[in-house]
Amino acid sequence: MATYLVFARRDYPDPLELVDEVTADRTPTRDEVGGDEDWLELVVAPADAVIWIQRDGEVVGDHDTLEAVL
């Protein structure tokens, strides 16, 4: 099982926002992560591939850091 982070936005000027975290055997489908929401764009990424970087370029964390926030 792997953990996937789901980012979404409803309009192009909006930033992508973290909206869900899904655990699955394979990359989840739109129905599994977006449901009936009216998303313009969904991005699904393996949690262990995400590196959090602040605007100044400083690496601030990884999936373990995110778990503390969620």
Secondary structure as UniProt FT lines:
FT   STRAND          2..9
FT   TURN            12..13
FT   STRAND          17..24
FT   HELIX           30..33
FT   TURN            34..36
FT   STRAND          41..46
FT   HELIX           47..49
FT   STRAND          52..53
FT   TURN            55..56
FT   STRAND          59..61
FT   HELIX           63..69
//
